[in-house]
Amino acid sequence: MDVLRERHRTIRTAGAELAVFEYGLDPSPGAPTMVLLHGYPDDHRVFHPVLRELAATHHLVAFDTRNAGRSRTLDGAGFSLVELVDDAFAVLAAIDAPGGVRLVGHDWGSIQGWAVIQDERADGLILDYTSISGPDLRHFARWLRSRFTRPGSVPQGVGQVLRSWYVGAFQLPVLPEIFWKPIMTRRYEFAARRDVGSDPIRGLALYRANMFTAAGPPRRRRITIPVHVIVPLKDPFLSPHLVDGLEDWVEDLTVTSVPGGHWWVASRPRAFAELLDPALRNQDDGA
């Protein structure tokens, strides 16, 4: 029996055709709806392991963002965070979620998720948010500046700059594309155990459209829904200290550290699922 019960459709937005996948239970008032946003250079398949853990009790939705997988951009479309957020709301509007939506984001999906929950369109729709390995961009910038104005925190700032070396490298013309194909694609496919095709090259547009630009991310506003930030302590790209200061503008904040790396969401699906749905932990205890 296929517990995932994958259903696929395409949703057209202003600038993209998005491949949307639904799993598990059909939408109903008794089936919690969870929407999962993937990162770079992944597509929706990065969540397959955890989806299998949740499919028996949830209505699950994942989609390939406009830079990845089976989705595609239309002529002249961009990759700004504003456009990505509009894509997310187009998907949210198209799915059936009678009781509201629980939102989950990893990596760039987490960056998008932070922007989604600060958008007025999320009011009354998003019930809670789980973020893994992807900060709010305004919080990241403010946090990094603060590290260099406090002598005791300078090592944290320097450490994060070193972790983020690739963000600057991805701004270079041509070289990242050349570097990805023979070297990084093979390493990533070995770690992810799947063919990534052209996704790493297509996804470079995320960094070029949103980092070091004058437009900047959408304005920040205070968050009142519950937010759970999961911090993989062995993530080579993000400092665990990035959660510092979130409590200043996130009213209902939970932070959980886990002993894993950046792709902990795929390597430890049961542990991930139990954080998303603590009832699963109770099932294990009773087994």
C-alpha positions in Angstrom: 0.0 0.0 0.0 1.3 3.4 -1.0 1.0 5.5 2.2 1.9 8.7 0.4 -1.0 8.5 -2.2 0.7 11.2 -4.3 -1.7 13.5 -6.2 -0.1 16.0 -8.7 -1.4 19.1 -10.3 0.0 22.3 -11.8 -1.0 25.8 -10.5 -0.3 28.8 -12.7 0.8 32.0 -11.0 2.0 35.4 -12.2 5.3 34.2 -13.7 5.4 30.5 -13.0 3.7 27.1 -13.4 4.1 25.3 -10.1 4.1 21.6 -9.7 2.1 20.9 -6.6 1.9 17.5 -4.8 -0.6 16.4 -2.2 -0.1 13.3 0.0 -1.8 11.4 2.8 -5.4 12.1 3.8 -7.9 14.0 1.7 -8.8 17.4 2.9 -11.4 17.4 5.7 -12.0 19.2 9.0 -10.5 16.3 10.8 -7.3 16.1 8.8 -4.7 18.7 9.7 -3.2 20.3 6.6 0.6 20.9 6.5 2.3 22.7 3.7 6.1 22.2 3.3 8.5 24.6 1.5 11.8 23.1 0.3 15.1 24.8 -0.1 18.1 25.0 -2.4 19.1 22.9 -4.3 16.3 20.6 -3.4 12.8 20.1 -4.7 9.7 18.7 -3.0 11.3 15.3 -2.8 13.5 16.3 0.1 10.4 15.9 2.3 9.4 12.4 1.1 10.9 10.7 4.2 9.0 12.8 6.7 5.9 12.8 4.5 5.8 9.0 4.9 5.8 9.4 8.7 2.9 11.9 8.6 0.8 10.6 5.7 -1.5 8.4 7.8 -2.8 11.3 9.9 -2.3 14.5 7.8 -3.3 16.2 4.6 0.2 17.1 3.2 1.1 19.6 0.5 4.6 20.2 -1.0 5.4 22.0 -4.2 8.5 22.7 -6.4 9.3 26.4 -6.1 9.7 28.2 -9.4 13.4 27.5 -9.6 13.2 23.8 -9.0 11.9 20.3 -10.0 8.9 20.1 -12.3 8.0 23.8 -11.9 9.0 26.4 -14.4 9.1 30.1 -14.8 7.3 32.0 -17.6 9.0 34.5 -19.9 10.3 37.5 -18.0 9.6 36.1 -14.5 11.9 36.9 -11.6 12.9 35.1 -8.4 12.5 37.9 -5.8 11.2 37.0 -2.4 8.1 39.0 -3.1 7.4 36.7 -6.2 8.2 33.6 -4.2 5.8 34.6 -1.4 3.1 35.3 -4.0 3.6 31.8 -5.4 3.2 30.3 -1.9 -0.1 32.2 -1.4 -1.3 31.0 -4.9 -0.8 27.4 -3.7 -2.4 28.1 -0.4 -5.4 29.6 -2.1 -5.7 26.6 -4.5 -5.6 23.8 -1.9 -8.5 22.8 0.3 -7.6 23.4 4.0 -10.8 23.6 6.0 -9.1 24.1 9.4 -6.2 26.3 8.3 -2.6 25.4 7.4 0.5 24.5 9.4 3.5 25.8 7.5 7.0 24.2 7.5 10.1 25.6 5.7 13.6 24.3 5.3 16.6 26.3 4.0 15.3 28.8 1.3 11.8 27.4 2.0 12.3 28.6 5.6 13.4 32.0 4.4 10.2 32.2 2.3 8.1 30.9 5.2 9.3 33.7 7.4 8.1 36.2 4.8 4.8 34.4 4.3 3.8 34.5 7.9 4.5 38.2 8.1 2.2 38.9 5.1 -1.3 40.1 5.9 -2.7 37.3 3.7 -1.5 34.8 6.3 -3.8 36.2 9.0 -6.4 33.6 9.9 -4.9 31.1 7.4 -1.5 30.0 8.9 -1.9 28.3 12.2 1.7 27.9 13.1 5.2 27.9 11.5 8.2 25.5 11.8 11.5 26.9 10.5 14.6 24.8 9.9 18.0 26.1 8.6 16.7 29.3 7.1 16.5 32.7 8.9 14.3 35.7 8.2 16.5 37.9 6.0 15.9 41.1 8.0 16.6 39.3 11.2 19.8 37.8 9.7 21.0 41.2 8.7 20.2 42.8 12.0 21.8 39.9 13.9 25.0 40.0 11.9 25.4 43.8 12.4 24.9 43.4 16.1 27.7 40.8 16.4 30.2 43.4 15.2 29.0 46.1 17.6 29.5 43.9 20.7 33.1 42.9 21.3 32.2 39.6 22.9 30.0 38.6 20.0 32.5 39.3 17.2 33.6 35.7 16.9 30.0 34.7 16.2 29.8 37.2 13.4 33.1 36.2 11.9 32.0 32.6 12.1 28.8 33.2 10.3 30.5 35.3 7.5 32.8 32.3 6.9 29.9 29.9 6.9 28.1 32.1 4.3 31.1 32.3 1.9 29.0 30.7 -0.9 26.4 33.6 -0.9 29.0 36.0 -2.2 30.5 33.3 -4.6 27.1 32.8 -6.1 26.9 36.4 -7.2 29.8 35.9 -9.6 29.0 35.4 -13.3 29.5 32.1 -15.0 31.9 30.6 -12.4 29.3 29.1 -10.1 27.6 27.4 -13.0 31.0 25.9 -14.1 31.8 24.9 -10.5 28.5 23.2 -9.8 28.4 20.8 -12.8 31.6 18.8 -12.3 32.1 19.1 -8.6 29.1 20.1 -6.4 26.4 18.2 -8.3 28.1 14.9 -7.8 28.7 15.5 -4.1 25.1 16.7 -3.6 23.6 13.8 -5.5 25.6 11.4 -3.4 24.3 13.0 -0.2 20.7 13.4 -1.4 20.6 10.0 -3.2 18.8 11.5 -6.1 19.4 13.1 -9.5 19.2 16.9 -9.1 19.3 17.7 -12.9 19.6 21.5 -13.5 18.1 22.6 -10.2 21.5 23.8 -8.7 22.0 26.0 -11.7 18.5 27.3 -11.9 18.5 28.0 -8.1 21.4 30.4 -8.3 18.8 33.0 -9.3 17.5 32.9 -5.7 20.8 34.3 -4.4 21.3 36.8 -7.2 17.8 38.2 -6.9 17.6 38.5 -3.1 21.1 39.0 -1.7 22.9 42.4 -1.8 20.0 44.0 -3.7 18.5 47.4 -3.1 14.9 46.1 -2.9 15.5 43.9 0.2 13.0 41.5 1.7 9.4 42.4 2.6 9.1 44.6 5.8 9.2 42.8 9.1 6.2 42.8 11.4 5.5 41.2 14.8 4.5 37.5 14.7 1.8 36.3 17.0 1.3 32.7 15.8 3.3 29.9 17.4 6.7 29.6 15.8 9.0 26.6 16.3 12.6 27.0 15.2 14.5 23.7 14.8 18.3 24.2 15.0 20.6 21.5 13.6 23.7 22.0 15.6 26.0 20.5 12.9 24.7 22.7 10.1 27.8 24.0 8.3 26.0 27.0 6.9 24.2 28.6 9.8 25.3 29.5 13.3 23.0 28.2 16.1 23.2 31.6 17.6 21.0 33.1 14.9 18.0 32.4 17.1 19.2 35.2 19.4 16.8 38.1 19.3 13.9 36.3 17.7 12.0 36.6 21.0 12.0 40.4 20.5 9.5 40.1 17.6 8.1 36.5 17.8 5.6 36.4 20.7 5.2 32.6 20.9 8.6 31.1 20.2 10.0 27.6 20.8 13.6 26.7 19.9 14.7 23.0 19.7 18.3 22.0 19.0 18.9 18.7 17.3 22.2 16.8 16.7 22.3 16.9 13.0 23.4 18.6 9.9 21.8 20.9 7.3 19.7 18.0 5.8 18.6 16.6 9.1 15.0 16.9 7.8 15.7 14.1 5.3 18.2 12.0 7.3 16.2 11.8 10.5 12.5 11.8 9.3 11.0 10.1 12.4 12.6 12.6 14.8 11.5 15.4 12.5 8.0 14.1 12.3 7.8 13.8 16.1 8.7 17.5 16.4 6.0 18.4 13.9 3.4 16.1 15.6 4.2 15.1 19.2 1.4 12.6 19.1 3.7 10.3 17.1 6.1 10.3 20.1 3.3 9.1 22.3 2.7 6.3 19.8 6.3 5.2 20.0 6.2 5.3 23.8 3.1 3.0 23.8 4.4 0.6 21.3 
